[in-house]
Amino acid sequence: MKDPVDACLASMAATPIPARLSSIETDVFAAIDNAAREDAGRRSIGRLSIGAALALGLVGGGVVGGTVQPAIAGPMSTDSLAPSTLLLGR
């Protein structure tokens, strides 16, 4: 009696090899190359957007930070409830 695994392997060996199989390696490498190029483009766009956000934040923070006046504490100020004030008994 013939082993079923051997019979299956023998039938696979008897089938002809597809002609497209010889060019599959170049197709795979081309797909990998395309994916790498697309990733590089996405990375550069990401870096530009991060740089723009950083620049906008620095400029916006400088403009807003330069025009804000400190608030004057009123008679009902919460500074007297600060933990350091409560612990020192002031």
BALO-119973 format. One record per residue: x, y negated, z of N, C-alpha, C, O, CB in turn. Coordinates in nm, 2 decimals. Atoms other than C-alpha are relative to their C-alpha. Glycine has a CB too. Layout:
# BALO-119973
<<X Y Z> <X Y Z> <X Y Z> <X Y Z> <X Y Z>>
...
***
This chain:
# BALO-119973
<<0.08 0.12 0.00> <0.00 0.00 0.00> <0.09 -0.12 0.00> <0.19 -0.13 0.07> <-0.10 0.00 0.12>>
<<-0.08 0.12 0.02> <0.13 -0.34 -0.10> <-0.04 -0.10 0.11> <-0.16 -0.12 0.14> <-0.01 -0.06 -0.14>>
<<0.02 0.11 -0.10> <0.16 -0.62 0.16> <-0.08 -0.11 -0.07> <-0.04 -0.15 -0.18> <0.13 -0.04 0.07>>
<<0.08 0.11 0.07> <-0.10 -0.90 0.09> <0.09 -0.13 -0.01> <0.07 -0.20 -0.11> <-0.12 -0.03 0.09>>
<<-0.09 0.12 0.01> <0.17 -1.17 0.16> <0.09 0.02 -0.13> <0.11 -0.08 -0.20> <0.08 -0.02 0.12>>
<<-0.09 -0.02 0.11> <0.40 -1.01 -0.10> <-0.08 -0.01 -0.13> <-0.03 -0.07 -0.23> <0.06 0.14 0.00>>
<<0.08 0.02 0.12> <0.11 -0.99 -0.35> <-0.03 -0.14 -0.03> <-0.03 -0.18 -0.15> <-0.13 0.08 0.02>>
<<0.03 0.14 0.02> <0.03 -1.35 -0.30> <0.12 -0.08 -0.05> <0.11 -0.16 -0.14> <-0.05 -0.07 0.13>>
<<-0.12 0.07 0.05> <0.39 -1.46 -0.34> <0.04 0.04 -0.14> <0.09 -0.04 -0.22> <0.12 0.04 0.09>>
<<-0.03 -0.04 0.13> <0.43 -1.25 -0.65> <-0.09 -0.07 -0.10> <-0.05 -0.10 -0.21> <-0.02 0.16 -0.01>>
<<0.09 0.07 0.09> <0.12 -1.41 -0.81> <0.04 -0.15 -0.01> <0.02 -0.21 -0.12> <-0.15 0.01 0.05>>
<<-0.05 0.14 0.01> <0.26 -1.76 -0.72> <0.12 -0.01 -0.09> <0.14 -0.10 -0.16> <0.02 -0.05 0.14>>
<<-0.12 0.00 0.08> <0.59 -1.67 -0.88> <-0.03 0.02 -0.15> <0.04 -0.03 -0.23> <0.09 0.11 0.05>>
<<0.04 -0.02 0.14> <0.41 -1.56 -1.20> <-0.06 -0.12 -0.06> <-0.06 -0.12 -0.19> <-0.09 0.12 0.00>>
<<0.06 0.12 0.06> <0.23 -1.89 -1.25> <0.11 -0.09 -0.06> <0.21 -0.10 0.00> <-0.09 -0.07 0.11>>
<<-0.10 0.09 0.06> <0.40 -2.13 -1.48> <0.02 -0.13 0.08> <-0.08 -0.18 0.14> <-0.04 -0.03 -0.15>>
<<-0.03 0.12 -0.08> <0.57 -2.44 -1.33> <-0.06 -0.12 -0.09> <-0.04 -0.12 -0.21> <0.15 -0.02 0.02>>
<<0.05 0.11 0.08> <0.38 -2.76 -1.43> <0.11 -0.09 -0.05> <0.21 -0.11 0.01> <-0.10 -0.08 0.09>>
<<-0.10 0.08 0.06> <0.56 -2.99 -1.66> <0.02 -0.13 0.07> <0.13 -0.19 0.07> <-0.03 -0.03 -0.15>>
<<0.00 0.13 -0.08> <0.48 -3.30 -1.44> <0.09 0.01 0.12> <0.13 -0.09 0.17> <-0.14 -0.04 0.04>>
<<-0.08 -0.01 -0.12> <0.68 -3.15 -1.16> <0.14 -0.05 -0.01> <0.20 -0.09 0.08> <0.01 0.15 0.03>>
<<-0.13 0.05 0.02> <1.01 -3.25 -1.31> <0.01 -0.15 0.02> <0.12 -0.20 0.05> <0.05 0.04 -0.14>>
<<-0.01 0.14 -0.01> <0.92 -3.62 -1.30> <-0.06 -0.05 0.13> <-0.06 -0.17 0.16> <-0.07 -0.07 -0.11>>
<<0.07 0.04 -0.13> <0.76 -3.62 -0.95> <0.10 -0.07 0.09> <0.06 -0.16 0.16> <-0.06 0.12 0.07>>
<<-0.10 0.07 -0.09> <1.09 -3.72 -0.78> <0.02 -0.14 -0.03> <0.02 -0.23 0.05> <0.13 0.08 -0.01>>
<<-0.02 0.14 0.04> <1.13 -4.04 -0.98> <-0.13 -0.08 0.03> <-0.12 -0.19 0.07> <0.03 -0.01 -0.15>>
<<0.13 0.07 -0.04> <0.76 -4.12 -0.92> <0.00 -0.04 0.15> <-0.04 -0.14 0.19> <-0.12 0.08 -0.04>>
<<-0.01 0.02 -0.14> <0.81 -4.08 -0.55> <0.09 -0.12 0.04> <0.06 -0.20 0.12> <0.03 0.13 0.08>>
<<-0.10 0.11 -0.03> <1.12 -4.30 -0.54> <-0.05 -0.14 -0.05> <-0.02 -0.24 0.01> <0.13 0.03 -0.07>>
<<0.06 0.13 0.05> <0.94 -4.57 -0.75> <-0.10 -0.05 0.09> <-0.11 -0.17 0.12> <-0.06 0.02 -0.15>>
<<0.10 0.04 -0.10> <0.65 -4.57 -0.51> <0.06 -0.05 0.13> <0.02 -0.15 0.19> <-0.09 0.12 0.03>>
<<-0.07 0.05 -0.12> <0.89 -4.61 -0.21> <0.06 -0.13 -0.03> <0.06 -0.22 0.06> <0.11 0.10 0.04>>
<<-0.06 0.13 0.03> <1.07 -4.89 -0.39> <-0.10 -0.11 -0.01> <-0.08 -0.22 0.04> <0.07 0.01 -0.14>>
<<0.11 0.10 0.00> <0.74 -5.07 -0.46> <-0.05 -0.04 0.14> <-0.07 -0.16 0.17> <-0.12 0.05 -0.09>>
<<0.05 0.03 -0.14> <0.63 -5.04 -0.10> <0.10 -0.08 0.07> <0.06 -0.17 0.15> <-0.02 0.14 0.07>>
<<-0.10 0.08 -0.07> <0.96 -5.18 0.02> <0.00 -0.14 -0.05> <0.02 -0.23 0.03> <0.14 0.06 -0.03>>
<<0.01 0.14 0.05> <0.93 -5.48 -0.21> <-0.12 -0.07 0.05> <-0.11 -0.19 0.09> <-0.01 0.00 -0.15>>
<<0.12 0.07 -0.06> <0.57 -5.55 -0.09> <0.02 -0.03 0.15> <-0.02 -0.14 0.19> <-0.12 0.10 -0.02>>
<<-0.02 0.03 -0.14> <0.68 -5.52 0.27> <0.10 -0.12 0.02> <0.08 -0.20 0.11> <0.07 0.12 0.07>>
<<-0.09 0.12 -0.01> <0.97 -5.77 0.21> <-0.08 -0.13 -0.03> <-0.05 -0.23 0.04> <0.11 0.02 -0.10>>
<<0.08 0.12 0.03> <0.72 -6.01 0.06> <-0.09 -0.04 0.12> <-0.11 -0.16 0.15> <-0.09 0.02 -0.12>>
<<0.08 0.02 -0.12> <0.49 -5.97 0.36> <0.08 -0.06 0.12> <0.03 -0.15 0.19> <-0.08 0.12 0.04>>
<<-0.09 0.04 -0.11> <0.78 -6.02 0.60> <0.03 -0.15 -0.02> <0.03 -0.23 0.07> <0.12 0.08 0.01>>
<<-0.04 0.14 0.03> <0.88 -6.35 0.43> <-0.12 -0.09 0.03> <-0.10 -0.20 0.08> <0.06 -0.02 -0.14>>
<<0.12 0.08 -0.02> <0.52 -6.48 0.44> <-0.02 -0.01 0.15> <-0.06 -0.11 0.21> <-0.12 0.06 -0.07>>
<<0.02 0.00 -0.15> <0.50 -6.38 0.81> <0.10 -0.09 0.07> <0.06 -0.16 0.16> <0.02 0.14 0.05>>
<<-0.11 0.09 -0.06> <0.83 -6.56 0.89> <-0.04 -0.14 -0.03> <-0.02 -0.23 0.06> <0.13 0.04 -0.05>>
<<0.04 0.14 0.03> <0.71 -6.87 0.71> <-0.12 -0.05 0.09> <-0.12 -0.16 0.13> <-0.03 -0.01 -0.15>>
<<0.11 0.04 -0.08> <0.38 -6.87 0.90> <0.04 -0.02 0.14> <-0.01 -0.11 0.21> <-0.11 0.10 -0.01>>
<<-0.04 0.01 -0.14> <0.55 -6.82 1.23> <0.08 -0.13 0.02> <0.06 -0.21 0.11> <0.09 0.11 0.04>>
<<-0.07 0.13 0.00> <0.79 -7.11 1.15> <-0.09 -0.12 -0.01> <-0.07 -0.22 0.06> <0.10 0.00 -0.11>>
<<0.10 0.12 0.01> <0.50 -7.34 1.05> <-0.07 -0.01 0.13> <-0.10 -0.13 0.17> <-0.09 0.03 -0.12>>
<<0.07 0.00 -0.13> <0.31 -7.25 1.37> <0.09 -0.06 0.11> <0.04 -0.14 0.19> <-0.05 0.13 0.04>>
<<-0.09 0.05 -0.10> <0.62 -7.32 1.58> <0.02 -0.15 -0.02> <0.02 -0.23 0.07> <0.13 0.07 -0.01>>
<<-0.02 0.14 0.03> <0.68 -7.66 1.40> <-0.12 -0.08 0.04> <-0.11 -0.19 0.10> <0.04 -0.02 -0.14>>
<<0.12 0.07 -0.04> <0.32 -7.76 1.44> <-0.02 -0.01 0.15> <-0.07 -0.11 0.20> <-0.12 0.08 -0.07>>
<<0.01 0.01 -0.14> <0.32 -7.67 1.80> <0.10 -0.10 0.07> <0.06 -0.17 0.16> <0.03 0.14 0.06>>
<<-0.10 0.10 -0.05> <0.64 -7.87 1.87> <-0.04 -0.14 -0.03> <-0.03 -0.23 0.06> <0.14 0.03 -0.06>>
<<0.04 0.13 0.04> <0.52 -8.17 1.68> <-0.13 -0.04 0.08> <-0.14 -0.15 0.13> <-0.03 -0.01 -0.15>>
<<0.12 0.03 -0.07> <0.17 -8.15 1.83> <0.02 -0.02 0.15> <-0.04 -0.11 0.21> <-0.10 0.11 -0.02>>
<<-0.03 0.01 -0.14> <0.30 -8.10 2.18> <0.08 -0.13 0.03> <0.05 -0.19 0.13> <0.08 0.12 0.05>>
<<-0.08 0.13 -0.02> <0.54 -8.40 2.14> <-0.09 -0.12 -0.01> <-0.08 -0.21 0.07> <0.11 -0.01 -0.10>>
<<0.10 0.12 0.02> <0.26 -8.63 2.02> <-0.09 -0.01 0.11> <-0.11 -0.11 0.17> <-0.07 0.02 -0.14>>
<<0.10 0.00 -0.11> <0.01 -8.52 2.28> <0.07 -0.03 0.13> <0.02 -0.10 0.22> <-0.08 0.13 0.01>>
<<-0.07 0.01 -0.13> <0.27 -8.50 2.56> <0.05 -0.14 0.02> <0.06 -0.18 0.14> <0.12 0.09 0.00>>
<<-0.05 0.13 -0.01> <0.40 -8.85 2.49> <-0.11 -0.10 0.04> <-0.08 -0.21 0.09> <0.07 -0.04 -0.12>>
<<0.11 0.10 -0.02> <0.05 -9.02 2.52> <-0.08 0.03 0.12> <-0.17 -0.05 0.16> <-0.08 0.00 -0.12>>
<<0.08 -0.03 -0.12> <-0.09 -8.85 2.83> <0.05 -0.07 0.12> <0.17 -0.07 0.15> <0.00 0.16 0.02>>
<<-0.04 0.07 -0.12> <-0.10 -9.06 3.14> <-0.03 0.09 0.12> <-0.13 0.17 0.12> <-0.08 -0.13 0.01>>
<<0.03 -0.08 -0.12> <-0.08 -8.89 3.48> <-0.13 -0.05 0.07> <-0.16 -0.17 0.07> <0.12 -0.01 0.10>>
<<0.12 0.04 -0.07> <-0.40 -8.88 3.67> <0.03 -0.05 0.14> <0.12 -0.01 0.21> <-0.09 0.13 0.01>>
<<-0.01 0.06 -0.14> <-0.44 -9.09 3.99> <-0.08 0.08 0.09> <-0.20 0.11 0.07> <-0.04 -0.15 0.00>>
<<0.07 -0.08 -0.10> <-0.54 -8.89 4.29> <-0.10 -0.08 0.07> <-0.06 -0.19 0.12> <0.10 0.07 0.10>>
<<0.11 0.07 -0.07> <-0.87 -9.00 4.44> <0.00 0.03 0.15> <0.08 0.11 0.20> <-0.13 0.02 -0.06>>
<<0.00 -0.03 -0.15> <-0.97 -8.99 4.81> <-0.04 0.14 0.02> <-0.02 0.20 0.13> <-0.11 -0.10 0.06>>
<<0.04 -0.14 -0.01> <-1.12 -8.64 4.75> <0.10 0.09 -0.07> <0.05 0.19 -0.13> <-0.14 0.02 -0.05>>
<<-0.10 -0.08 0.07> <-0.80 -8.50 4.62> <0.01 0.14 0.06> <0.00 0.16 0.18> <0.14 -0.07 0.00>>
<<-0.02 -0.13 -0.05> <-0.74 -8.13 4.64> <0.15 0.03 0.04> <0.18 0.14 0.07> <-0.04 0.10 -0.11>>
<<-0.14 -0.01 -0.04> <-0.37 -8.19 4.71> <0.01 0.04 0.15> <0.11 0.11 0.19> <0.08 -0.12 -0.03>>
<<0.00 -0.03 -0.14> <-0.45 -8.17 5.08> <-0.03 0.15 0.03> <0.00 0.20 0.14> <-0.09 -0.09 0.08>>
<<0.04 -0.14 -0.02> <-0.57 -7.81 5.03> <0.11 0.09 -0.05> <0.09 0.21 -0.06> <-0.13 0.03 -0.06>>
<<-0.11 -0.08 0.05> <-0.24 -7.69 4.88> <0.05 0.09 0.12> <0.06 0.05 0.23> <0.12 -0.09 -0.06>>
<<-0.05 -0.09 -0.11> <-0.10 -7.39 5.07> <0.12 -0.05 0.08> <0.13 -0.03 0.20> <0.04 0.14 -0.06>>
<<-0.12 0.05 -0.08> <0.23 -7.56 5.16> <-0.05 -0.11 0.09> <0.01 -0.12 0.20> <0.10 -0.06 -0.10>>
<<0.05 0.10 -0.09> <0.03 -7.85 5.31> <-0.07 0.06 0.12> <-0.06 0.02 0.23> <-0.09 -0.10 -0.08>>
<<0.07 -0.07 -0.11> <-0.19 -7.62 5.51> <0.09 0.07 0.09> <0.06 0.07 0.22> <-0.10 0.10 -0.06>>
<<-0.09 -0.07 -0.09> <0.10 -7.42 5.64> <0.08 -0.09 0.09> <0.12 -0.06 0.20> <0.09 0.09 -0.08>>
<<-0.09 0.09 -0.08> <0.30 -7.72 5.75> <-0.08 -0.09 0.09> <-0.02 -0.15 0.18> <0.08 -0.09 -0.10>>
<<0.09 0.08 -0.09> <0.00 -7.89 5.92> <0.00 -0.14 -0.03> <-0.01 -0.22 0.06> <0.05 0.03 0.14>>
<<0.00 0.15 0.04> <0.03 -8.22 5.73> <-0.14 -0.05 -0.01> <-0.16 -0.17 -0.04> <0.08 -0.02 -0.12>>
***
